[in-house]
Amino acid sequence: MADRACAKITWLNTGRLTDVAVTLACWSYFLLVFLFFFSPFYLAASISPGSEYLIQRLNRAFYRGFFALLRRIAPRQQWIIDQGIGDIHSSVVVCNHLSYLDPILLISLLGRAKTIVKPVFFAVPVFGWILRRAGYFPATTNGPLAGLMLEQMETMREYLGDGGNLFIFPQGTRSRDGSIGLLNQGAFKIARYCRAPVYVLCIRNTERLFTPGKFFFFATRPNRINVRIVDTILPDCRHLSLPELNARVRQGMECCMHGIAGETVPGTAAGAETL
């Protein structure tokens, strides 16, 4: 019994040290790889024609590198990614939100992407500059950043028509228990205004790897991270009201979160219908 207890303590200590090492490696990637490798490309892109497009592509490359590193140094994390996500274009993407990993994971998966960001992040040195140059916009219509929000909205139809994507977490904040909270209807209004498809994505278990409010990654804990498309709503029909659309998106996310594999929303054909 004592030997078993000692072995368990040793395993816990080793696991903790591994979590610390993985955390340091991840933060080192963000600081050092950006500073010594990516920063010259960002500077060159910022003064080039089509800088928004170039910086979005750089963002994707940067975060794909991060997740490639994470997969290598945290092998107990199994990643199951819907391959169709990389083919999404000219669409509004809505997704549940569990961890700070979620937005950068979507950036790494989508070919071109903008998103809505908390205004406070625009004041962060360097990071705020990248947000602006990438065409991201603040979640506010008041204050000094209101003009940036309106500017991006005015060009949204053209951006989506040119193949870009806008992804939004309609819950607005991270879920602490995995439940789907109230969904803001802004994403659905944008999709209707721009006559763009809505893709409903569901992320599972990112909070088990990087828990909200925690500094360290829990890399040694066995985990299966899943990202998949649970519904597609096409733009050429008006029979769904905003509350009905809200309910349908919620139902798709909840089916996924409860682990109902392959579940589609009742009344749909192959998970696709019109908006």
PASE-678247 format. One record per atom (N, C-alpha, C): residue in three letters; x, y, z. Coordinates in steps of 0.2 Angstrom, whole numbers, padded with zeros to 4 digits, always signed. Example, Ala and Ser with C-alpha at 12.3 -4.5 7.8 and 13.67 -1.06 7.14 Angstrom:
<recs>
ALA+0066-0028+0039ALA+0062-0022+0039ALA+0066-0016+0039SER+0064-0011+0035SER+0068-0005+0036SER+0064+0000+0039
</recs>
This chain:
<recs>
MET+0004-0006+0000MET+0000+0000+0000MET+0004+0006+0000ALA+0010+0006+0004ALA+0014+0012+0004ALA+0018+0013-0002ASP+0020+0007-0005ASP+0023+0008-0012ASP+0018+0011-0017ARG+0012+0009-0017ARG+0007+0012-0022ARG+0006+0019-0020ALA+0006+0021-0014ALA+0005+0028-0013ALA+0011+0032-0015CYS+0017+0030-0014CYS+0023+0033-0016CYS+0023+0034-0023ALA+0021+0028-0027ALA+0021+0029-0034ALA+0016+0034-0037LYS+0011+0034-0033LYS+0006+0039-0035LYS+0008+0046-0034ILE+0011+0047-0029ILE+0014+0054-0027ILE+0020+0056-0032THR+0024+0051-0034THR+0029+0052-0039THR+0026+0054-0046TRP+0021+0050-0048TRP+0017+0052-0054TRP+0014+0059-0054LEU+0011+0061-0048LEU+0008+0067-0048LEU+0014+0073-0049ASN+0019+0072-0045ASN+0025+0077-0045ASN+0027+0077-0053THR+0028+0071-0056THR+0031+0071-0063THR+0026+0075-0067GLY+0020+0073-0066GLY+0014+0076-0071GLY+0014+0084-0070ARG+0015+0086-0064ARG+0015+0093-0062ARG+0021+0097-0066LEU+0027+0093-0065LEU+0033+0096-0068LEU+0032+0097-0076THR+0028+0091-0079THR+0027+0091-0086THR+0022+0097-0088ASP+0017+0098-0084ASP+0013+0104-0085ASP+0016+0110-0085VAL+0021+0111-0080VAL+0025+0117-0080VAL+0029+0118-0086ALA+0032+0113-0088ALA+0037+0113-0094ALA+0033+0115-0100VAL+0027+0111-0101VAL+0022+0113-0107VAL+0020+0120-0107THR+0018+0123-0101THR+0016+0130-0101THR+0022+0134-0103LEU+0028+0133-0100LEU+0033+0137-0102LEU+0035+0137-0109ALA+0034+0131-0112ALA+0036+0130-0119ALA+0030+0134-0124CYS+0024+0134-0121CYS+0019+0138-0125CYS+0020+0145-0125TRP+0021+0148-0119TRP+0022+0155-0118TRP+0028+0157-0122SER+0034+0153-0122SER+0040+0154-0125SER+0038+0155-0133TYR+0034+0150-0135TYR+0032+0151-0142TYR+0029+0158-0144PHE+0024+0160-0140PHE+0021+0166-0141PHE+0026+0172-0141LEU+0031+0172-0136LEU+0035+0177-0136LEU+0041+0177-0141LEU+0045+0171-0140LEU+0051+0171-0144LEU+0050+0170-0152VAL+0045+0165-0153VAL+0044+0164-0160VAL+0041+0170-0164PHE+0037+0173-0160PHE+0034+0179-0163PHE+0040+0185-0164LEU+0043+0186-0159LEU+0048+0191-0159LEU+0054+0190-0164PHE+0057+0184-0164PHE+0063+0182-0169PHE+0061+0179-0175PHE+0055+0177-0177PHE+0053+0174-0183PHE+0048+0178-0187PHE+0042+0179-0183PHE+0036+0181-0187PHE+0036+0189-0187SER+0039+0192-0182SER+0038+0200-0182SER+0040+0203-0189PRO+0046+0201-0192PRO+0048+0204-0198PRO+0043+0204-0204PHE+0039+0198-0204PHE+0034+0196-0209PHE+0028+0201-0207TYR+0026+0202-0201TYR+0021+0206-0199TYR+0022+0213-0201LEU+0028+0216-0200LEU+0030+0222-0202LEU+0030+0223-0210ALA+0032+0218-0213ALA+0032+0219-0221ALA+0025+0219-0223ALA+0021+0214-0220ALA+0014+0214-0222ALA+0010+0220-0221SER+0012+0224-0216SER+0008+0230-0214SER+0009+0236-0219ILE+0014+0235-0222ILE+0016+0241-0227ILE+0015+0239-0234SER+0012+0233-0235SER+0011+0230-0242SER+0003+0231-0244PRO+0002+0231-0250PRO-0005+0231-0253PRO-0009+0225-0250GLY-0015+0226-0248GLY-0018+0220-0246GLY-0016+0218-0239SER-0014+0222-0235SER-0011+0220-0228SER-0016+0216-0224GLU-0022+0218-0224GLU-0027+0214-0220GLU-0027+0207-0222TYR-0027+0205-0228TYR-0027+0198-0230TYR-0020+0195-0228LEU-0015+0198-0229LEU-0008+0195-0227LEU-0008+0194-0220ILE-0010+0199-0216ILE-0009+0198-0209ILE-0014+0192-0206GLN-0020+0192-0209GLN-0024+0186-0207GLN-0021+0179-0209ARG-0017+0179-0215ARG-0014+0173-0216ARG-0008+0172-0212LEU-0005+0177-0210LEU+0001+0176-0205LEU-0002+0174-0198ASN-0008+0177-0196ASN-0011+0174-0190ASN-0012+0167-0190ARG-0015+0165-0196ARG-0016+0158-0196ARG-0010+0153-0196ALA-0005+0155-0199ALA+0002+0152-0199ALA+0005+0152-0192PHE+0004+0157-0189PHE+0007+0158-0182PHE+0004+0153-0177TYR-0003+0153-0177TYR-0007+0149-0173TYR-0006+0141-0175ARG-0006+0140-0181ARG-0005+0133-0183ARG+0002+0130-0181GLY+0007+0134-0181GLY+0013+0132-0178GLY+0012+0131-0170PHE+0009+0135-0167PHE+0008+0134-0160PHE+0004+0128-0158PHE-0001+0126-0162PHE-0005+0120-0161PHE-0001+0114-0163ALA+0004+0115-0168ALA+0008+0109-0170ALA+0013+0108-0164LEU+0016+0113-0161LEU+0020+0112-0155LEU+0016+0109-0149LEU+0010+0111-0148LEU+0006+0108-0142LEU+0005+0101-0143ARG+0003+0099-0150ARG+0002+0092-0151ARG+0008+0088-0149ARG+0014+0090-0151ARG+0020+0087-0150ARG+0022+0086-0143ILE+0021+0091-0139ILE+0023+0091-0132ILE+0018+0089-0127ALA+0012+0088-0129ALA+0006+0086-0125ALA+0003+0080-0128PRO+0006+0074-0129PRO+0003+0069-0133PRO-0003+0066-0130ARG-0004+0067-0124ARG-0010+0064-0121ARG-0017+0068-0123GLN-0016+0073-0126GLN-0022+0077-0129GLN-0023+0074-0136GLN-0029+0072-0137GLN-0031+0069-0143GLN-0035+0074-0147TRP-0034+0076-0153TRP-0037+0081-0157TRP-0041+0078-0162ILE-0048+0079-0162ILE-0052+0077-0168ILE-0055+0083-0171ILE-0053+0085-0177ILE-0055+0091-0180ILE-0059+0089-0186ASP-0065+0092-0187ASP-0069+0091-0193ASP-0065+0094-0199GLN-0063+0090-0204GLN-0059+0092-0210GLN-0063+0097-0214GLY-0069+0097-0214GLY-0073+0102-0218GLY-0072+0109-0215ILE-0070+0110-0209ILE-0069+0117-0207ILE-0064+0121-0211GLY-0059+0118-0214GLY-0054+0122-0218GLY-0057+0124-0225ASP-0063+0121-0227ASP-0066+0123-0233ASP-0071+0128-0232ILE-0073+0131-0226ILE-0078+0136-0225ILE-0075+0143-0228HIS-0079+0146-0232HIS-0077+0153-0234HIS-0084+0157-0235SER-0083+0163-0235SER-0089+0168-0236SER-0094+0167-0232SER-0093+0165-0225SER-0098+0163-0221SER-0097+0167-0214VAL-0103+0167-0210VAL-0103+0168-0203VAL-0102+0162-0199VAL-0097+0161-0195VAL-0096+0155-0191VAL-0098+0157-0184VAL-0102+0153-0181VAL-0104+0154-0173VAL-0102+0147-0170CYS-0100+0148-0164CYS-0097+0143-0160CYS-0098+0144-0152ASN-0098+0139-0149ASN-0098+0139-0141ASN-0091+0141-0139HIS-0090+0143-0133HIS-0084+0146-0130HIS-0082+0143-0123LEU-0077+0140-0123LEU-0075+0136-0117LEU-0068+0139-0114SER-0064+0141-0118SER-0057+0142-0116SER-0054+0148-0120TYR-0048+0151-0118TYR-0045+0156-0122TYR-0042+0152-0128LEU-0041+0146-0128LEU-0038+0142-0134LEU-0043+0143-0140ASP-0050+0144-0139ASP-0055+0143-0144ASP-0054+0148-0150PRO-0053+0155-0148PRO-0052+0159-0154PRO-0046+0158-0158ILE-0040+0156-0155ILE-0034+0155-0159ILE-0035+0148-0162LEU-0038+0144-0160LEU-0039+0137-0163LEU-0043+0138-0169LEU-0049+0142-0169LEU-0053+0144-0175LEU-0049+0148-0180ILE-0044+0152-0178ILE-0040+0156-0183ILE-0035+0151-0186SER-0033+0146-0183SER-0028+0141-0186SER-0032+0137-0191LEU-0038+0136-0190LEU-0042+0131-0194LEU-0045+0135-0200LEU-0048+0141-0200LEU-0051+0144-0205LEU-0046+0148-0210GLY-0047+0147-0216GLY-0042+0150-0221GLY-0041+0158-0220ARG-0047+0162-0220ARG-0047+0169-0218ARG-0052+0170-0213ALA-0050+0174-0208ALA-0055+0175-0203ALA-0054+0182-0199LYS-0060+0185-0198LYS-0060+0190-0193LYS-0065+0188-0187THR-0064+0192-0182THR-0068+0191-0176THR-0070+0197-0172ILE-0074+0197-0168ILE-0076+0202-0163ILE-0072+0201-0157VAL-0068+0207-0154VAL-0064+0206-0149VAL-0066+0211-0143LYS-0065+0209-0137LYS-0066+0214-0132LYS-0062+0220-0133PRO-0065+0226-0132PRO-0061+0232-0133PRO-0055+0233-0129VAL-0054+0230-0123VAL-0048+0231-0119VAL-0042+0228-0122PHE-0043+0223-0127PHE-0037+0220-0130PHE-0034+0225-0135PHE-0038+0230-0138PHE-0035+0234-0143PHE-0030+0239-0140ALA-0030+0240-0133ALA-0025+0244-0130ALA-0019+0241-0128VAL-0018+0234-0129VAL-0012+0230-0127VAL-0007+0232-0133PRO-0001+0234-0131PRO+0004+0235-0136PRO+0006+0229-0140VAL+0007+0231-0147VAL+0009+0226-0152VAL+0002+0221-0153PHE+0000+0218-0148PHE-0006+0214-0150PHE-0012+0218-0152GLY-0013+0224-0149GLY-0019+0228-0152GLY-0017+0231-0159TRP-0011+0232-0160TRP-0009+0234-0167TRP-0011+0228-0172ILE-0009+0222-0170ILE-0011+0217-0175ILE-0018+0216-0176LEU-0022+0217-0170LEU-0029+0216-0171LEU-0032+0221-0176ARG-0030+0227-0176ARG-0032+0232-0180ARG-0030+0231-0187ARG-0024+0229-0188ARG-0022+0228-0195ARG-0025+0221-0198ALA-0027+0217-0194ALA-0030+0211-0197ALA-0038+0212-0198GLY-0040+0218-0196GLY-0047+0219-0198GLY-0052+0217-0192TYR-0049+0215-0187TYR-0054+0213-0181TYR-0057+0219-0178PHE-0063+0218-0175PHE-0066+0224-0173PHE-0069+0224-0166PRO-0069+0229-0162PRO-0071+0229-0155PRO-0079+0228-0154ALA-0080+0225-0148ALA-0087+0223-0147ALA-0090+0229-0143THR-0090+0235-0147THR-0093+0241-0144THR-0095+0245-0149THR-0101+0249-0148THR-0103+0254-0153THR-0102+0261-0149ASN-0099+0262-0144ASN-0098+0268-0140ASN-0090+0269-0139GLY-0089+0275-0137GLY-0082+0277-0136GLY-0077+0278-0141PRO-0071+0278-0140PRO-0066+0279-0145PRO-0065+0274-0151LEU-0067+0268-0149LEU-0067+0262-0154LEU-0073+0261-0158ALA-0078+0266-0157ALA-0085+0265-0161ALA-0084+0266-0168GLY-0079+0270-0170GLY-0078+0271-0177GLY-0075+0265-0181LEU-0071+0262-0177LEU-0068+0256-0180LEU-0073+0250-0181MET-0077+0250-0176MET-0083+0245-0177MET-0087+0246-0183LEU-0089+0253-0184LEU-0093+0255-0190LEU-0090+0254-0196GLU-0083+0255-0196GLU-0079+0255-0202GLU-0079+0247-0205GLN-0078+0243-0200GLN-0077+0236-0202GLN-0084+0233-0204MET-0090+0235-0201MET-0096+0233-0203MET-0098+0236-0210GLU-0096+0241-0212GLU-0097+0244-0218GLU-0094+0240-0224THR-0089+0237-0222THR-0085+0233-0228THR-0086+0225-0227MET-0091+0223-0222MET-0092+0216-0221MET-0095+0212-0226ARG-0099+0215-0230ARG-0102+0212-0235ARG-0097+0210-0241GLU-0093+0215-0242GLU-0088+0214-0247GLU-0083+0209-0245TYR-0081+0209-0239TYR-0076+0205-0236TYR-0078+0198-0236LEU-0085+0196-0234LEU-0087+0190-0235LEU-0088+0187-0242GLY-0090+0192-0246GLY-0091+0190-0253GLY-0084+0188-0257ASP-0079+0191-0254ASP-0072+0189-0257ASP-0069+0183-0254GLY-0073+0179-0250GLY-0070+0173-0247GLY-0068+0173-0240GLY-0069+0179-0236GLY-0067+0179-0229GLY-0073+0176-0225ASN-0071+0175-0219ASN-0076+0172-0214ASN-0076+0177-0208LEU-0081+0177-0205LEU-0082+0181-0198LEU-0084+0176-0193PHE-0080+0175-0188PHE-0082+0170-0183PHE-0084+0174-0176ILE-0089+0171-0173ILE-0092+0175-0167ILE-0094+0169-0162PHE-0092+0171-0156PHE-0095+0167-0150PHE-0101+0170-0147PRO-0107+0168-0149PRO-0113+0172-0148PRO-0115+0172-0140GLN-0111+0167-0136GLN-0112+0167-0129GLN-0109+0174-0126GLY-0104+0176-0130GLY-0101+0182-0127GLY-0095+0181-0122THR-0096+0176-0118THR-0090+0175-0113THR-0090+0167-0113ARG-0084+0165-0109ARG-0083+0158-0109ARG-0088+0155-0104SER-0090+0149-0106SER-0094+0145-0101SER-0090+0141-0096ARG-0092+0142-0090ARG-0088+0139-0084ARG-0090+0131-0083ASP-0096+0129-0086ASP-0098+0122-0084ASP-0099+0119-0091GLY-0098+0122-0097GLY-0099+0119-0103GLY-0106+0120-0106SER-0111+0123-0102SER-0118+0124-0104SER-0118+0130-0109ILE-0123+0130-0113ILE-0124+0135-0118ILE-0128+0140-0115GLY-0125+0146-0114GLY-0128+0152-0111GLY-0133+0155-0117LEU-0135+0161-0115LEU-0139+0165-0119LEU-0135+0167-0125LEU-0138+0167-0131LEU-0135+0168-0137LEU-0137+0175-0140ASN-0132+0179-0141ASN-0133+0186-0144ASN-0135+0185-0151GLN-0139+0189-0154GLN-0142+0188-0161GLN-0138+0192-0166GLY-0133+0196-0164GLY-0129+0200-0168GLY-0126+0196-0174ALA-0124+0190-0173ALA-0121+0186-0178ALA-0126+0184-0184PHE-0132+0183-0181PHE-0137+0181-0186PHE-0140+0187-0190LYS-0140+0193-0187LYS-0141+0199-0191LYS-0136+0201-0196ILE-0130+0200-0194ILE-0125+0201-0199ILE-0125+0196-0205ALA-0127+0190-0204ALA-0127+0185-0209ALA-0133+0186-0213ARG-0139+0189-0211ARG-0144+0191-0215ARG-0143+0197-0219TYR-0140+0202-0216TYR-0138+0208-0220TYR-0133+0206-0225CYS-0129+0202-0224CYS-0124+0200-0229CYS-0126+0194-0234ARG-0131+0191-0232ARG-0134+0186-0236ARG-0128+0180-0236ALA-0126+0179-0230ALA-0120+0174-0230ALA-0123+0168-0226PRO-0120+0162-0228PRO-0122+0156-0224PRO-0119+0156-0217VAL-0123+0153-0212VAL-0121+0152-0205VAL-0118+0145-0204TYR-0112+0144-0202TYR-0110+0138-0200TYR-0110+0137-0192VAL-0113+0132-0189VAL-0113+0131-0182VAL-0107+0126-0180LEU-0102+0128-0176LEU-0097+0124-0174LEU-0098+0123-0167CYS-0095+0117-0165CYS-0095+0115-0158CYS-0088+0113-0156ILE-0086+0116-0150ILE-0079+0114-0147ILE-0080+0110-0141ARG-0077+0105-0140ARG-0077+0101-0133ARG-0070+0100-0130ASN-0070+0102-0124ASN-0065+0100-0119ASN-0058+0104-0120THR-0058+0110-0123THR-0052+0114-0123THR-0051+0117-0116GLU-0057+0117-0112GLU-0056+0120-0105GLU-0052+0115-0101ARG-0052+0109-0103ARG-0049+0104-0099ARG-0041+0104-0100LEU-0039+0107-0105LEU-0032+0108-0107LEU-0030+0114-0104PHE-0034+0120-0105PHE-0032+0126-0103PHE-0038+0129-0099THR-0038+0128-0093THR-0044+0130-0089THR-0045+0138-0088PRO-0051+0141-0089PRO-0051+0148-0088PRO-0049+0150-0081GLY-0046+0155-0080GLY-0043+0157-0073GLY-0037+0154-0071LYS-0034+0149-0075LYS-0028+0146-0073LYS-0022+0148-0078PHE-0016+0148-0075PHE-0010+0150-0079PHE-0007+0144-0082PHE-0008+0138-0079PHE-0004+0132-0082PHE-0009+0128-0086PHE-0006+0125-0091PHE-0009+0120-0096PHE-0009+0113-0092PHE-0015+0110-0092PHE-0015+0103-0089PHE-0014+0098-0095ALA-0008+0097-0097ALA-0006+0093-0102ALA-0005+0086-0101THR-0005+0084-0095THR-0004+0077-0093THR-0010+0073-0092ARG-0016+0077-0092ARG-0022+0074-0090ARG-0025+0072-0097PRO-0027+0065-0098PRO-0030+0063-0104PRO-0036+0067-0106ASN-0036+0068-0112ASN-0041+0073-0115ASN-0042+0072-0122ARG-0049+0073-0124ARG-0050+0072-0131ARG-0054+0079-0133ILE-0050+0083-0137ILE-0053+0089-0140ILE-0056+0088-0146ASN-0062+0091-0147ASN-0066+0089-0153ASN-0069+0096-0156VAL-0068+0097-0162VAL-0071+0103-0166VAL-0074+0100-0172ARG-0081+0102-0172ARG-0085+0099-0178ARG-0090+0104-0180ILE-0092+0103-0186ILE-0098+0107-0189ILE-0104+0103-0187VAL-0109+0106-0184VAL-0115+0103-0181VAL-0121+0105-0185ASP-0121+0111-0189ASP-0126+0113-0193ASP-0124+0118-0198THR-0127+0118-0204THR-0126+0124-0209THR-0133+0126-0211ILE-0133+0133-0211ILE-0139+0136-0212ILE-0138+0141-0218LEU-0141+0140-0224LEU-0140+0143-0230LEU-0144+0150-0230PRO-0142+0155-0234PRO-0145+0162-0234PRO-0151+0163-0238ASP-0153+0158-0242ASP-0158+0160-0247ASP-0165+0159-0245CYS-0167+0159-0239CYS-0174+0158-0237CYS-0175+0163-0230ARG-0181+0165-0230ARG-0183+0170-0224ARG-0188+0167-0219HIS-0189+0160-0219HIS-0195+0158-0215HIS-0193+0157-0208LEU-0186+0157-0206LEU-0184+0157-0199LEU-0183+0164-0196SER-0187+0165-0191SER-0186+0171-0187SER-0180+0171-0183LEU-0178+0177-0181LEU-0171+0177-0177LEU-0172+0172-0171PRO-0178+0173-0167PRO-0178+0168-0161PRO-0178+0161-0163GLU-0181+0159-0169GLU-0181+0152-0171GLU-0174+0150-0173LEU-0170+0155-0176LEU-0163+0153-0178LEU-0159+0152-0172ASN-0160+0157-0167ASN-0157+0156-0161ASN-0158+0149-0157ALA-0164+0147-0157ALA-0166+0141-0154ALA-0162+0135-0158ARG-0162+0136-0165ARG-0159+0130-0169ARG-0152+0130-0167VAL-0148+0135-0167VAL-0141+0135-0166VAL-0140+0133-0159ARG-0144+0135-0154ARG-0143+0132-0147ARG-0144+0124-0147GLN-0149+0122-0151GLN-0150+0115-0151GLN-0144+0111-0154GLY-0141+0114-0159GLY-0136+0110-0162GLY-0130+0110-0157MET-0128+0116-0154MET-0123+0116-0149MET-0124+0111-0143GLU-0130+0111-0141GLU-0131+0107-0135GLU-0131+0099-0137CYS-0133+0097-0143CYS-0133+0091-0145CYS-0125+0088-0145CYS-0121+0093-0147CYS-0114+0091-0148CYS-0111+0091-0141MET-0113+0096-0136MET-0110+0096-0130MET-0112+0090-0126HIS-0118+0087-0127HIS-0120+0081-0123HIS-0117+0075-0127GLY-0113+0075-0132GLY-0110+0070-0135GLY-0114+0065-0139ILE-0119+0069-0143ILE-0123+0065-0147ILE-0120+0065-0154ALA-0116+0060-0155ALA-0112+0060-0161ALA-0116+0060-0168GLY-0114+0064-0173GLY-0118+0064-0179GLY-0125+0067-0179GLU-0127+0070-0173GLU-0133+0073-0172GLU-0134+0079-0177THR-0140+0079-0180THR-0142+0085-0184THR-0148+0087-0181VAL-0150+0094-0183VAL-0156+0097-0180VAL-0162+0094-0183PRO-0167+0092-0179PRO-0173+0089-0182PRO-0176+0093-0188GLY-0178+0090-0193GLY-0181+0093-0198GLY-0177+0096-0204THR-0170+0094-0203THR-0165+0096-0208THR-0163+0090-0212ALA-0160+0092-0218ALA-0158+0087-0222ALA-0150+0087-0222ALA-0147+0082-0219ALA-0139+0082-0219ALA-0137+0088-0215GLY-0141+0091-0210GLY-0138+0096-0207GLY-0138+0103-0210ALA-0142+0103-0216ALA-0142+0110-0219ALA-0149+0112-0221GLU-0150+0118-0220GLU-0156+0121-0222GLU-0155+0128-0224THR-0160+0132-0225THR-0160+0139-0227THR-0162+0144-0222LEU-0159+0150-0222LEU-0161+0155-0217LEU-0166+0159-0219
</recs>
